[in-house]
Amino acid sequence: MTQALEIRNLTAHYGTTKVLDDLSLSVGAGELVSLLGASGCGKTTTLRLVAGFLTPTNGTITLGGRDLTKLPAHKRDIGLVFQNYALFPHLSVMDNVAFGLKQRGLPAADRAARAGKMLERVGLSALADRLPGALSGGQKQRVALARALVIEPPLLMFDEPLSNLDAKLRIDMRVEIRQLQRANGTTSVYVTHDQEEAFSISDRVAIMHQGRIMQLDTPETLYQKPANAFVARFVGFENLIPMEVVRRNGDSVTARAPGGVELDFSAKRFPAIPEKFVLGTRPDGLTVTADPGAKGIPATLGLRTYLGRAYQYQCETEAGTLVANGSLAAPLAAGEKARLEPVPEQCCVLAVE
Amino acid sequence: MTARLSPWLIAFTTLIYIFLAGPLVIVIGAALSDTTYLTFPPQGLTLHWFVRIFEIGAFRTTIVTSLQIAFLSTALALAIGIPAAYALNRYRIQLPAWLSTLFVLPILVPEIVLGFSLLRSVAAGMNAPIYASLLIGHTLIVLPYCVRVISASLSSFDFSVEEAAISLGSPPAKTFFTIVLPNVRSGVIAAFILAFITSINDVSTSIFLTGPGISTLPIQILAHVEQFFDPVIASVSVLLMFLTVAVMAIVERTLGLTFLAK
C-alpha cells in the first residue's frame, strides 16, 4: 500500500524567520526522494512539517489523496527514522519494534509474530530481548528501521539516519535501507547533507537552499547538467567562467573567455547556448599545460596540493582564481605560466544569473 | 594487580563516616536511656520513651498531620513540578531563560521570610484555614526540589524518542505517560524523597503557619523541648527518622516497580 506524497506551496516560519519558502514537491508512489542541502536549508523543517511536528504557515500536504495538513502527528501513519535512532530506552528491542503495532490495537500474539519477522529481516532476531543501551550504533539504526517498517506505513521518512555511524557502516546501511525500501515499495523521503549518500540511494534528489528547492532531478542529471550556478557549485563545478559568444558556425559555437581566449563548443553537445553564459567546470575538467602555444585560458599557477591521483593548482586568471588538476607525471611549480583548457565533455553551460 | 589503599585515605573516610553517623548514634542511644533526662551514653536500656510518645496526645496528632502534609504537599508539588519540568526542557529553546529560575525562587528566600509572608498573606490576609496554609507553604518549599531534580533527569532525555512514539500512532498525552515518565522515573523518585524529607523536617516555615489545634511534629518537638528535657525528644526523633526511611523504602519499591511493570 504505497502512496504518492504531494507537497504544495509549503511555507513555514520560526518566529518571524521564513525557513521554508513556497516549497512544492511530488514524490511518486514507491519513489525515494532525497532532500539534500547544508544545515539550515529547510530540509529537516520540510520533514518535520510532513511528520506533523511543525505547523506550516501556508500550503498543503497530501498523502495518497488524504490531506495531512491539519491532521495531528499521531494520526498521520508515517514511518520515521531519526538521526539519533530515538529508540525507547526502557523497552526491549522486541517491544520497540512492536510499539507501533500495539498502538494499532493488534493482539499480542500478532504483534510478536510481525515484529519477530521484521527483526529477522534486519538480522536482529538474536537481540530481541536486549535493551537499546546494549546495542551498537548500526544495530540501533536497524531496530529503528524495523520499528518504522513494521507498521507498513504508506510513507517512510529518514532524517540523516546514517550520520552517527562510521564510514564503512554508513555505506552498508544505505544499501540495506535502499534494498528494504525497494522490496517494500514504500514511498520515501530521505533527508541528508551528504551528497554521495543522497545520490547513491535516491531515485531523485532535491537540492535545497534557503528554504527552496534549487533543482529536483535524477542524480545523473544533477551531476552532469546542473540547472543553475548554486547546484553547479554544489555538485563540484568549482570554476564558473563567464563567456560571450562571438561566432556561430553551423555545428560549432565560438565563445570568448575573460582575457580574450576563444574556445569552441559543439552545438550538438550544448544546444541553445545563449549569447552570454557561464561555463562550469570541475577541477578535473580543466587541463593544465605548460605549453604557451596551447589553446586555453592563460594562468599563473599558485599553490599546488597533492590529491593522490593528481596535483591540484590554484590558478590566477582573468576570470579570477580557478582550480585545475594537472597530471602527476609533470608537476609544475608555483609562479609558472600555464594554459587551462576546458574539456567539453566535463563542462556545463549555465545561464547568467 | 590490586591497588593498595592509602592508610590516610582509610582514616579520612572513617572520620567522615563517624562525623555523618555520630549524631544518629547519639540520638538513638539517648532514646534508649533509662533515665528521666537526656543523656549519652545511655544508662540502662528501655523502650519506655517510645511508648511514652503515644501517651502524649500532641505527638500522636502531629505525627499524623506531618505525614499527611508531607504526602499531600509532595504529591501537589509533583503534580505541578513534573509538567513544569517537562515544559521547561521540551521547549527550552522557545522559552525565556528566566522562567526556569522562577521555580527556584522559593528556596532563594529564607524560609522564615517565606513563612512570615505566607502568614500575612494567606493565613491572615485571606483568612485561610491553618491546614490549607500549611499545605500551601509546604508545597511552595518543596516545589523547587521537584522541578530541579526532574529537570536534571529530563535534560538528558532525547525528545525525539517522544516524537518517534507519536509518529508510531501514540497520542501525545499517552506518550507522556508511557514513554517520557518511565524514562525519568529515577528523577521522580529522587524528587519525591527530597520533597518528603524537606516537608517532614520543616520548622522555619511551619512555625508561622501552625496554629491552635493543628501543628506538625517538628513544631511539637520544639514546643516540648521548651518545657521538658526528657528522652522522649530523642525517641520521637528516632521515630521520625524511621518513618522517613520507611516511606522512602515504600516509594522506592512501589513507584519503582509499577514503572518497571509498564
Chai-1 contact restraints between the chains, C-beta under 6 A:
chainA,res_idxA,chainB,res_idxB,connection_type,confidence,min_distance_angstrom,max_distance_angstrom,comment,restraint_id
A,A51,B,S167,contact,1.0,0.0,6.0,A-B,restraint_1
A,F53,B,E163,contact,1.0,0.0,6.0,A-B,restraint_2
A,A73,B,I166,contact,1.0,0.0,6.0,A-B,restraint_3
A,H74,B,I166,contact,1.0,0.0,6.0,A-B,restraint_4
A,H74,B,G169,contact,1.0,0.0,6.0,A-B,restraint_5
A,H74,B,S170,contact,1.0,0.0,6.0,A-B,restraint_6
A,H74,B,P171,contact,1.0,0.0,6.0,A-B,restraint_7
A,I78,B,S167,contact,1.0,0.0,6.0,A-B,restraint_8
A,L80,B,S167,contact,1.0,0.0,6.0,A-B,restraint_9
A,F82,B,S160,contact,1.0,0.0,6.0,A-B,restraint_10
A,A86,B,S160,contact,1.0,0.0,6.0,A-B,restraint_11
A,A86,B,V161,contact,1.0,0.0,6.0,A-B,restraint_12
A,A86,B,A164,contact,1.0,0.0,6.0,A-B,restraint_13
A,P89,B,N183,contact,1.0,0.0,6.0,A-B,restraint_14
A,H90,B,P182,contact,1.0,0.0,6.0,A-B,restraint_15
A,H90,B,N183,contact,1.0,0.0,6.0,A-B,restraint_16
A,F99,B,L168,contact,1.0,0.0,6.0,A-B,restraint_17
A,G100,B,L168,contact,1.0,0.0,6.0,A-B,restraint_18
A,G100,B,G169,contact,1.0,0.0,6.0,A-B,restraint_19
A,Q103,B,L168,contact,1.0,0.0,6.0,A-B,restraint_20
A,Q103,B,G169,contact,1.0,0.0,6.0,A-B,restraint_21
A,Q103,B,S170,contact,1.0,0.0,6.0,A-B,restraint_22
